[in-house]
Amino acid sequence: MNSESDYRAYFLGPKSENQAWVRAEFQSILGHWFRWRKELFPSDAPAISKKDRTSPSFLIAREKMAQGLEELTNLLTAEIPKFTPRYIGHMVSELALPALMGHFAMLLHNPNNTSQEASTIGSRIEVDVIAMLAKMLGFDPEIATGHITGGGTVANFEAVWRARFRQDHWLSLTLYLAENLGVRLDLFDGAHMGWKRFSELLDLYKVPIDDLRGYSAVAGNPHDFAERISKALGIKYRGPILLVPENKHFSWSKATNIFGFGEQAFWPIPLDATGKSDVAELQKLIEKAKDEHRPISMVVSVAGTTETGEIDPIDQTQGILNAALARERIDIWHHIDAAYGGFMCSMLRGNHPNVLNVGNKAALSAIAQAHSVTIDPHKLGYVPYACGAIITRDDQTYSVSGFKAPYLERQLGVPDRWSTTLEGSRSAAGAAATWLTGKTLGFDSEGIGRVIADTILAARKFKKDIGETLPFVHFLAPSETNILCFSICEHGWSLNKANNITQKMFERFEKCPEFSLSLTTLSIEAHNNMITQHVAGFSGQLDSDKLVLLRCVFMNPFWQDPDISEKLTHEISEKMSSWFKELL
Ligand SMILES: *Cc1c(COP(=O)(O)O)cnc(C)c1O
């Protein structure tokens, strides 16, 4: 490691190695907080006197708090130790120090980012941090916008909310023209007309935009809308759909429920043998939606799937959507669920050869062309919970409220968020944590990009070492990022038997305090190609409808240390070796 920019200073260390100066920094945060109160309003008298502070009842209360706190801290010693490189279970690990410090400093001030009245500095920091994330993703930070959310689930909902609102404008105008003027657009064309054509049609037919309210499925009644548009266009209208890859996070099923689409509106994009969304299948689904008069609310691509960390061919999907726009003026919303993988964009503009392959580089580079992106600083940003973000490429894409042509006005200065966020009151702590991490460690290839590049290299090394020593470990291909999944089985075993032994191996890990791994199950229904290929890899028989896998997430920033990785890989290998013998 290049000692001039050693990122290990940005973490406390598994043995609290950096404790002395971390203690000093936390004391300095407290010092500022105390001083701020003391120096503000100098004419105000203290409210708690020395006499108060020494009274018996006061001392009893203090003792009670001390005991309560001791109980809490004692309880916490049994919490899962996610800081150690022995933890490779889920998408969480050692936190970055600037993130902890920023979070703590902001927490003490407790601003509410719902509006500037409740948060002056917090709101400004949020605008700054969104620009930093947008820049990392490849957007123009002057134009892109967004906000911090409670996590990736809410950020995905934020995108659905916006995409539905946008399309609802176009559908309202389609209904208006048909009912009032006998102008019958094709439903699919109308539903994807784009803002430019929307403006042109408003002008051409002199439609007062506020009148569209009476034609809206969202502002009015979706059932009435369906009846009226079916009648006006002579079709059977059955509502919009969402095209989401089969490898989707379950937040997408929740979204179809919450937004009232119904689960049948969820059209999965089949996956190819590498577990990524198959663009040829996507093209077919778009045609099918067109034939069946189903507006496409959005197409989703995933950057860093929750199960296996793979990145969808975002560039190819965007290519299909760009072509539809250029050829047929079909404007379809593209959302990137980069909750996990968004921070991998930090490696794009820098020197990390052989870390990302050509396909993944192209995919991540195309994020900047999408309409909206979900990114979770509380995953690969090494920031404490709860901190996700929704980012849109511009204000027009971000606006959600009313028919007042918000898409024409660029908001100046720092906006109040309450009307454009699904959540109401929002902490500024996540924004501060991410902000300080971006300012110090940095979201570029030399900062967090080096941390993530090393985690990918660590995963690759682990795969190679374990692959060479344990013949019964079969890794799921392609494993291109820092998540590895594998089956435990011998050559020629049936899938059923492999699943059984893999499950039992996981149970051994669960009982073993030294390591945390996770278990994941892929269904044949969603991952047919991938599972078939995996089972062929050990010449097995496909006699189960699922694949059970052990899963390791190599997020910990200390796995790059050869001494640490060698020791831990050896220990894991020894354990699995002896357990395997016992399980047979
Ligand atoms: C984690 C994750 C989510 C959900 O994010 P939360 O922060 O847990 O709400 C959504 N999509 C993907 C791909 C994820 O990895």
The ligand as an SDF file (V2000), in Angstrom:
LIG
                    3D

 15 15  0  0  0  0  0  0  0  0999 V2000
  -29.6830   -2.8500    0.2290 C   0  0  0  0  0  0  0  0  0  0  0  0
  -30.3880   -2.7300   -1.0430 C   0  0  0  0  0  0  0  0  0  0  0  0
  -31.6290   -2.0860   -1.1290 C   0  0  0  0  0  0  0  0  0  0  0  0
  -32.3790   -1.5940    0.0830 C   0  0  0  0  0  0  0  0  0  0  0  0
  -31.6830   -0.6800    0.8080 O   0  0  0  0  0  0  0  0  0  0  0  0
  -31.9660   -0.4280    2.3580 P   0  0  0  0  0  0  0  0  0  0  0  0
  -30.9730    0.6330    2.6390 O   0  0  0  0  0  0  0  0  0  0  0  0
  -31.7090   -1.7150    3.0740 O   0  0  0  0  0  0  0  0  0  0  0  0
  -33.3650    0.0410    2.4860 O   0  0  0  0  0  0  0  0  0  0  0  0
  -32.2050   -1.9560   -2.3700 C   0  0  0  0  0  0  0  0  0  0  0  0
  -31.5980   -2.4330   -3.4730 N   0  0  0  0  0  0  0  0  0  0  0  0
  -30.4080   -3.0630   -3.4290 C   0  0  0  0  0  0  0  0  0  0  0  0
  -29.7790   -3.5540   -4.6920 C   0  0  0  0  0  0  0  0  0  0  0  0
  -29.7520   -3.2410   -2.2120 C   0  0  0  0  0  0  0  0  0  0  0  0
  -28.5680   -3.8570   -2.1660 O   0  0  0  0  0  0  0  0  0  0  0  0
  1  2  1  0
  2  3  1  0
  2 14  2  0
  3  4  1  0
  3 10  2  0
  4  5  1  0
  5  6  1  0
  6  7  2  0
  6  8  1  0
  6  9  1  0
 10 11  1  0
 11 12  2  0
 12 13  1  0
 12 14  1  0
 14 15  1  0
M  END
$$$$
